[in-house]
Structure formats: C-alpha cells, structure tokens
C-alpha cells in the first residue's frame, strides 16, 4: 500500500481511519486544515487530528500529515 498525498476531496468518502491505535470504519463528513469529522458505522461522530491519523480510502493509505492543508488548497496542487 502506497502512502502519498491525496488530492481528491475527502468529504463523503467511505474510509477506515487508524487513530492512536484504534481503528474506525465509516464516512468522512467534513474536514478542515488540521481535522476530519468522521461518522462511524454506528453513527457516532468523532473529530480526529489529521496529523495523528492514517486514512485508508479505496486501498490507498494516506498519512494524515501529508494532507494537512485546507481541502481547497490540497486539491489545487
């Protein structure tokens, strides 16, 4: 699995997120420069720091540190 910068929108994507040795499955519902708002499969909403997260979308592993930008800045690059 390749870890790289992800230039597509994250909002609405189904993902698995590893955060502080815990793994969550669900959907990304919002993002800011430093955080993602995540709805788990059991409908719990959690806010996670990107810098401490590993995100898996469509078999692409994304290091949260590589996407610490505003969504519109990351997509333009």
Backbone as XML, in Angstrom:
<?xml version="1.0"?>
<chain id="A" units="angstrom">
  <residue number="1" name="UNK">
    <atom name="N" x="0.832" y="-1.182" z="0.000"/>
    <atom name="CA" x="0.000" y="0.000" z="0.000"/>
    <atom name="C" x="0.872" y="1.239" z="0.000"/>
  </residue>
  <residue number="2" name="UNK">
    <atom name="N" x="0.555" y="2.123" z="-0.862"/>
    <atom name="CA" x="1.349" y="3.321" z="-1.051"/>
    <atom name="C" x="0.816" y="4.452" z="-0.179"/>
  </residue>
  <residue number="3" name="UNK">
    <atom name="N" x="1.741" y="5.163" z="0.499"/>
    <atom name="CA" x="1.365" y="6.335" z="1.281"/>
    <atom name="C" x="1.756" y="7.557" z="0.481"/>
  </residue>
  <residue number="4" name="UNK">
    <atom name="N" x="0.768" y="8.394" z="0.160"/>
    <atom name="CA" x="1.053" y="9.553" z="-0.665"/>
    <atom name="C" x="0.065" y="10.661" z="-0.349"/>
  </residue>
  <residue number="5" name="UNK">
    <atom name="N" x="0.345" y="11.839" z="-0.923"/>
    <atom name="CA" x="-0.592" y="12.949" z="-0.782"/>
    <atom name="C" x="-1.837" y="12.612" z="-1.591"/>
  </residue>
  <residue number="6" name="UNK">
    <atom name="N" x="-2.973" y="12.940" z="-1.049"/>
    <atom name="CA" x="-4.250" y="12.630" z="-1.693"/>
    <atom name="C" x="-4.861" y="13.935" z="-2.145"/>
  </residue>
  <residue number="7" name="UNK">
    <atom name="N" x="-5.089" y="14.101" z="-3.429"/>
    <atom name="CA" x="-5.542" y="15.370" z="-3.978"/>
    <atom name="C" x="-7.030" y="15.410" z="-4.300"/>
  </residue>
  <residue number="8" name="UNK">
    <atom name="N" x="-7.746" y="14.375" z="-3.964"/>
    <atom name="CA" x="-9.187" y="14.341" z="-4.228"/>
    <atom name="C" x="-9.939" y="14.771" z="-2.967"/>
  </residue>
  <residue number="9" name="UNK">
    <atom name="N" x="-11.188" y="15.201" z="-3.117"/>
    <atom name="CA" x="-11.981" y="15.562" z="-1.936"/>
    <atom name="C" x="-12.175" y="14.351" z="-1.025"/>
  </residue>
  <residue number="10" name="UNK">
    <atom name="N" x="-12.122" y="14.576" z="0.277"/>
    <atom name="CA" x="-12.321" y="13.501" z="1.243"/>
    <atom name="C" x="-13.769" y="13.399" z="1.705"/>
  </residue>
  <residue number="11" name="UNK">
    <atom name="N" x="-14.481" y="14.511" z="1.690"/>
    <atom name="CA" x="-15.832" y="14.556" z="2.229"/>
    <atom name="C" x="-16.735" y="13.605" z="1.441"/>
  </residue>
  <residue number="12" name="UNK">
    <atom name="N" x="-17.428" y="12.751" z="2.192"/>
    <atom name="CA" x="-18.339" y="11.782" z="1.589"/>
    <atom name="C" x="-17.708" y="10.427" z="1.318"/>
  </residue>
  <residue number="13" name="UNK">
    <atom name="N" x="-16.391" y="10.328" z="1.436"/>
    <atom name="CA" x="-15.708" y="9.062" z="1.164"/>
    <atom name="C" x="-15.871" y="8.089" z="2.326"/>
  </residue>
  <residue number="14" name="UNK">
    <atom name="N" x="-16.062" y="6.827" z="1.991"/>
    <atom name="CA" x="-16.036" y="5.759" z="2.979"/>
    <atom name="C" x="-14.577" y="5.428" z="3.248"/>
  </residue>
  <residue number="15" name="UNK">
    <atom name="N" x="-14.231" y="5.308" z="4.518"/>
    <atom name="CA" x="-12.824" y="5.128" z="4.866"/>
    <atom name="C" x="-12.669" y="4.318" z="6.147"/>
  </residue>
  <residue number="16" name="UNK">
    <atom name="N" x="-11.463" y="3.830" z="6.330"/>
    <atom name="CA" x="-11.026" y="3.274" z="7.607"/>
    <atom name="C" x="-9.952" y="4.220" z="8.118"/>
  </residue>
  <residue number="17" name="UNK">
    <atom name="N" x="-10.050" y="4.591" z="9.379"/>
    <atom name="CA" x="-9.097" y="5.523" z="9.956"/>
    <atom name="C" x="-8.454" y="4.877" z="11.176"/>
  </residue>
  <residue number="18" name="UNK">
    <atom name="N" x="-7.132" y="4.879" z="11.194"/>
    <atom name="CA" x="-6.397" y="4.425" z="12.367"/>
    <atom name="C" x="-5.946" y="5.667" z="13.113"/>
  </residue>
  <residue number="19" name="UNK">
    <atom name="N" x="-6.331" y="5.745" z="14.382"/>
    <atom name="CA" x="-6.061" y="6.935" z="15.187"/>
    <atom name="C" x="-5.700" y="6.493" z="16.596"/>
  </residue>
  <residue number="20" name="UNK">
    <atom name="N" x="-4.482" y="6.760" z="17.010"/>
    <atom name="CA" x="-3.995" y="6.376" z="18.348"/>
    <atom name="C" x="-4.293" y="4.908" z="18.652"/>
  </residue>
  <residue number="21" name="UNK">
    <atom name="N" x="-3.867" y="4.018" z="17.773"/>
    <atom name="CA" x="-4.011" y="2.570" z="17.918"/>
    <atom name="C" x="-5.454" y="2.078" z="17.961"/>
  </residue>
  <residue number="22" name="UNK">
    <atom name="N" x="-6.403" y="2.885" z="17.501"/>
    <atom name="CA" x="-7.793" y="2.457" z="17.356"/>
    <atom name="C" x="-8.153" y="2.584" z="15.885"/>
  </residue>
  <residue number="23" name="UNK">
    <atom name="N" x="-8.999" y="1.691" z="15.406"/>
    <atom name="CA" x="-9.422" y="1.737" z="14.009"/>
    <atom name="C" x="-10.921" y="1.978" z="13.944"/>
  </residue>
  <residue number="24" name="UNK">
    <atom name="N" x="-11.299" y="2.950" z="13.119"/>
    <atom name="CA" x="-12.703" y="3.302" z="12.922"/>
    <atom name="C" x="-13.054" y="3.098" z="11.451"/>
  </residue>
  <residue number="25" name="UNK">
    <atom name="N" x="-14.240" y="2.586" z="11.191"/>
    <atom name="CA" x="-14.758" y="2.473" z="9.827"/>
    <atom name="C" x="-15.974" y="3.359" z="9.729"/>
  </residue>
  <residue number="26" name="UNK">
    <atom name="N" x="-16.116" y="4.024" z="8.589"/>
    <atom name="CA" x="-17.273" y="4.884" z="8.410"/>
    <atom name="C" x="-17.087" y="5.837" z="7.251"/>
  </residue>
  <residue number="27" name="UNK">
    <atom name="N" x="-17.551" y="7.080" z="7.444"/>
    <atom name="CA" x="-17.589" y="8.049" z="6.350"/>
    <atom name="C" x="-17.063" y="9.392" z="6.850"/>
  </residue>
  <residue number="28" name="UNK">
    <atom name="N" x="-16.284" y="10.059" z="6.018"/>
    <atom name="CA" x="-15.778" y="11.396" z="6.335"/>
    <atom name="C" x="-16.884" y="12.387" z="5.987"/>
  </residue>
  <residue number="29" name="UNK">
    <atom name="N" x="-17.284" y="13.205" z="6.972"/>
    <atom name="CA" x="-18.395" y="14.127" z="6.722"/>
    <atom name="C" x="-17.943" y="15.584" z="6.634"/>
  </residue>
  <residue number="30" name="UNK">
    <atom name="N" x="-16.731" y="15.896" z="7.081"/>
    <atom name="CA" x="-16.212" y="17.258" z="6.949"/>
    <atom name="C" x="-14.716" y="17.224" z="7.214"/>
  </residue>
  <residue number="31" name="UNK">
    <atom name="N" x="-14.023" y="18.249" z="6.759"/>
    <atom name="CA" x="-12.597" y="18.376" z="7.060"/>
    <atom name="C" x="-12.201" y="19.835" z="7.114"/>
  </residue>
  <residue number="32" name="UNK">
    <atom name="N" x="-11.195" y="20.105" z="7.921"/>
    <atom name="CA" x="-10.571" y="21.421" z="7.995"/>
    <atom name="C" x="-9.094" y="21.220" z="7.705"/>
  </residue>
  <residue number="33" name="UNK">
    <atom name="N" x="-8.307" y="22.253" z="7.911"/>
    <atom name="CA" x="-6.872" y="22.146" z="7.666"/>
    <atom name="C" x="-6.240" y="21.049" z="8.524"/>
  </residue>
  <residue number="34" name="UNK">
    <atom name="N" x="-6.642" y="20.946" z="9.776"/>
    <atom name="CA" x="-5.985" y="20.027" z="10.706"/>
    <atom name="C" x="-6.849" y="18.875" z="11.211"/>
  </residue>
  <residue number="35" name="UNK">
    <atom name="N" x="-8.140" y="18.857" z="10.884"/>
    <atom name="CA" x="-9.012" y="17.814" z="11.424"/>
    <atom name="C" x="-9.922" y="17.216" z="10.354"/>
  </residue>
  <residue number="36" name="UNK">
    <atom name="N" x="-10.426" y="16.020" z="10.674"/>
    <atom name="CA" x="-11.501" y="15.432" z="9.883"/>
    <atom name="C" x="-12.633" y="15.091" z="10.847"/>
  </residue>
  <residue number="37" name="UNK">
    <atom name="N" x="-13.843" y="15.282" z="10.391"/>
    <atom name="CA" x="-15.032" y="14.911" z="11.145"/>
    <atom name="C" x="-15.518" y="13.613" z="10.526"/>
  </residue>
  <residue number="38" name="UNK">
    <atom name="N" x="-15.639" y="12.597" z="11.346"/>
    <atom name="CA" x="-15.834" y="11.232" z="10.876"/>
    <atom name="C" x="-17.078" y="10.636" z="11.530"/>
  </residue>
  <residue number="39" name="UNK">
    <atom name="N" x="-17.940" y="10.029" z="10.725"/>
    <atom name="CA" x="-19.109" y="9.329" z="11.245"/>
    <atom name="C" x="-18.836" y="7.831" z="11.171"/>
  </residue>
  <residue number="40" name="UNK">
    <atom name="N" x="-18.803" y="7.180" z="12.315"/>
    <atom name="CA" x="-18.515" y="5.753" z="12.361"/>
    <atom name="C" x="-19.729" y="4.960" z="11.880"/>
  </residue>
  <residue number="41" name="UNK">
    <atom name="N" x="-19.528" y="3.664" z="11.687"/>
    <atom name="CA" x="-20.606" y="2.796" z="11.214"/>
    <atom name="C" x="-21.794" y="2.772" z="12.169"/>
  </residue>
  <residue number="42" name="UNK">
    <atom name="N" x="-21.552" y="2.984" z="13.474"/>
    <atom name="CA" x="-22.658" y="3.006" z="14.438"/>
    <atom name="C" x="-23.179" y="4.430" z="14.679"/>
  </residue>
  <residue number="43" name="UNK">
    <atom name="N" x="-22.917" y="5.333" z="13.710"/>
    <atom name="CA" x="-23.459" y="6.700" z="13.667"/>
    <atom name="C" x="-22.883" y="7.635" z="14.736"/>
  </residue>
  <residue number="44" name="UNK">
    <atom name="N" x="-21.762" y="7.266" z="15.344"/>
    <atom name="CA" x="-21.091" y="8.158" z="16.296"/>
    <atom name="C" x="-20.212" y="9.121" z="15.487"/>
  </residue>
  <residue number="45" name="UNK">
    <atom name="N" x="-20.254" y="10.406" z="15.830"/>
    <atom name="CA" x="-19.453" y="11.405" z="15.127"/>
    <atom name="C" x="-18.252" y="11.770" z="15.997"/>
  </residue>
  <residue number="46" name="UNK">
    <atom name="N" x="-17.056" y="11.665" z="15.396"/>
    <atom name="CA" x="-15.829" y="11.973" z="16.120"/>
    <atom name="C" x="-14.972" y="12.928" z="15.298"/>
  </residue>
  <residue number="47" name="UNK">
    <atom name="N" x="-14.218" y="13.765" z="15.990"/>
    <atom name="CA" x="-13.294" y="14.693" z="15.343"/>
    <atom name="C" x="-11.884" y="14.178" z="15.601"/>
  </residue>
  <residue number="48" name="UNK">
    <atom name="N" x="-11.109" y="14.010" z="14.530"/>
    <atom name="CA" x="-9.772" y="13.448" z="14.618"/>
    <atom name="C" x="-8.742" y="14.420" z="14.047"/>
  </residue>
  <residue number="49" name="UNK">
    <atom name="N" x="-7.583" y="14.489" z="14.669"/>
    <atom name="CA" x="-6.481" y="15.282" z="14.123"/>
    <atom name="C" x="-5.891" y="14.546" z="12.932"/>
  </residue>
  <residue number="50" name="UNK">
    <atom name="N" x="-5.689" y="15.264" z="11.849"/>
    <atom name="CA" x="-5.081" y="14.641" z="10.667"/>
    <atom name="C" x="-3.668" y="14.168" z="10.970"/>
  </residue>
  <residue number="51" name="UNK">
    <atom name="N" x="-2.911" y="14.944" z="11.745"/>
    <atom name="CA" x="-1.508" y="14.622" z="11.982"/>
    <atom name="C" x="-1.312" y="13.294" z="12.699"/>
  </residue>
  <residue number="52" name="UNK">
    <atom name="N" x="-2.323" y="12.808" z="13.405"/>
    <atom name="CA" x="-2.220" y="11.551" z="14.146"/>
    <atom name="C" x="-2.975" y="10.416" z="13.473"/>
  </residue>
  <residue number="53" name="UNK">
    <atom name="N" x="-3.434" y="10.629" z="12.253"/>
    <atom name="CA" x="-4.301" y="9.661" z="11.583"/>
    <atom name="C" x="-3.632" y="8.992" z="10.390"/>
  </residue>
  <residue number="54" name="UNK">
    <atom name="N" x="-4.020" y="7.750" z="10.170"/>
    <atom name="CA" x="-3.732" y="7.025" z="8.938"/>
    <atom name="C" x="-5.094" y="6.714" z="8.328"/>
  </residue>
  <residue number="55" name="UNK">
    <atom name="N" x="-5.311" y="7.141" z="7.098"/>
    <atom name="CA" x="-6.617" y="7.007" z="6.464"/>
    <atom name="C" x="-6.497" y="6.048" z="5.285"/>
  </residue>
  <residue number="56" name="UNK">
    <atom name="N" x="-7.436" y="5.127" z="5.186"/>
    <atom name="CA" x="-7.449" y="4.167" z="4.091"/>
    <atom name="C" x="-8.715" y="4.385" z="3.272"/>
  </residue>
  <residue number="57" name="UNK">
    <atom name="N" x="-8.543" y="4.806" z="2.003"/>
    <atom name="CA" x="-9.660" y="5.021" z="1.089"/>
    <atom name="C" x="-9.359" y="4.245" z="-0.191"/>
  </residue>
  <residue number="58" name="UNK">
    <atom name="N" x="-10.243" y="3.329" z="-0.571"/>
    <atom name="CA" x="-10.075" y="2.542" z="-1.803"/>
    <atom name="C" x="-8.690" y="1.911" z="-1.908"/>
  </residue>
  <residue number="59" name="UNK">
    <atom name="N" x="-8.227" y="1.279" z="-0.843"/>
    <atom name="CA" x="-6.920" y="0.619" z="-0.781"/>
    <atom name="C" x="-5.741" y="1.574" z="-0.961"/>
  </residue>
  <residue number="60" name="UNK">
    <atom name="N" x="-5.960" y="2.844" z="-0.721"/>
    <atom name="CA" x="-4.882" y="3.836" z="-0.732"/>
    <atom name="C" x="-4.681" y="4.286" z="0.701"/>
  </residue>
  <residue number="61" name="UNK">
    <atom name="N" x="-3.469" y="4.080" z="1.225"/>
    <atom name="CA" x="-3.136" y="4.513" z="2.582"/>
    <atom name="C" x="-2.658" y="5.957" z="2.528"/>
  </residue>
  <residue number="62" name="UNK">
    <atom name="N" x="-3.264" y="6.804" z="3.349"/>
    <atom name="CA" x="-2.938" y="8.218" z="3.358"/>
    <atom name="C" x="-2.462" y="8.593" z="4.751"/>
  </residue>
  <residue number="63" name="UNK">
    <atom name="N" x="-1.264" y="9.142" z="4.822"/>
    <atom name="CA" x="-0.752" y="9.646" z="6.089"/>
    <atom name="C" x="-1.369" y="11.024" z="6.301"/>
  </residue>
  <residue number="64" name="UNK">
    <atom name="N" x="-2.045" y="11.217" z="7.418"/>
    <atom name="CA" x="-2.717" y="12.476" z="7.694"/>
    <atom name="C" x="-1.795" y="13.684" z="7.656"/>
  </residue>
  <residue number="65" name="UNK">
    <atom name="N" x="-0.521" y="13.490" z="7.975"/>
    <atom name="CA" x="0.444" y="14.598" z="7.925"/>
    <atom name="C" x="0.616" y="15.117" z="6.506"/>
  </residue>
  <residue number="66" name="UNK">
    <atom name="N" x="0.427" y="14.261" z="5.515"/>
    <atom name="CA" x="0.590" y="14.657" z="4.117"/>
    <atom name="C" x="-0.587" y="15.446" z="3.566"/>
  </residue>
  <residue number="67" name="UNK">
    <atom name="N" x="-1.690" y="15.478" z="4.287"/>
    <atom name="CA" x="-2.864" y="16.199" z="3.791"/>
    <atom name="C" x="-3.271" y="17.322" z="4.748"/>
  </residue>
  <residue number="68" name="UNK">
    <atom name="N" x="-2.334" y="17.811" z="5.536"/>
    <atom name="CA" x="-2.627" y="18.891" z="6.472"/>
    <atom name="C" x="-2.664" y="20.227" z="5.752"/>
  </residue>
  <residue number="69" name="UNK">
    <atom name="N" x="-3.680" y="20.402" z="4.994"/>
    <atom name="CA" x="-3.945" y="21.644" z="4.276"/>
    <atom name="C" x="-5.448" y="21.813" z="4.227"/>
  </residue>
  <residue number="70" name="UNK">
    <atom name="N" x="-5.889" y="22.998" z="3.915"/>
    <atom name="CA" x="-7.313" y="23.195" z="3.685"/>
    <atom name="C" x="-7.684" y="22.374" z="2.451"/>
  </residue>
  <residue number="71" name="UNK">
    <atom name="N" x="-8.886" y="21.830" z="2.434"/>
    <atom name="CA" x="-9.266" y="20.986" z="1.298"/>
    <atom name="C" x="-9.067" y="21.666" z="-0.050"/>
  </residue>
  <residue number="72" name="UNK">
    <atom name="N" x="-9.453" y="22.934" z="-0.158"/>
    <atom name="CA" x="-9.321" y="23.629" z="-1.437"/>
    <atom name="C" x="-7.859" y="23.843" z="-1.846"/>
  </residue>
  <residue number="73" name="UNK">
    <atom name="N" x="-6.949" y="23.979" z="-0.879"/>
    <atom name="CA" x="-5.518" y="24.138" z="-1.195"/>
    <atom name="C" x="-4.920" y="22.813" z="-1.632"/>
  </residue>
  <residue number="74" name="UNK">
    <atom name="N" x="-5.324" y="21.730" z="-0.975"/>
    <atom name="CA" x="-4.778" y="20.411" z="-1.302"/>
    <atom name="C" x="-5.210" y="19.964" z="-2.686"/>
  </residue>
  <residue number="75" name="UNK">
    <atom name="N" x="-6.448" y="20.234" z="-3.057"/>
    <atom name="CA" x="-6.990" y="19.792" z="-4.339"/>
    <atom name="C" x="-6.362" y="20.563" z="-5.502"/>
  </residue>
  <residue number="76" name="UNK">
    <atom name="N" x="-6.057" y="21.847" z="-5.313"/>
    <atom name="CA" x="-5.479" y="22.679" z="-6.384"/>
    <atom name="C" x="-4.078" y="22.259" z="-6.782"/>
  </residue>
  <residue number="77" name="UNK">
    <atom name="N" x="-3.298" y="21.756" z="-5.838"/>
    <atom name="CA" x="-1.895" y="21.397" z="-6.079"/>
    <atom name="C" x="-1.770" y="20.458" z="-7.188"/>
  </residue>
</chain>
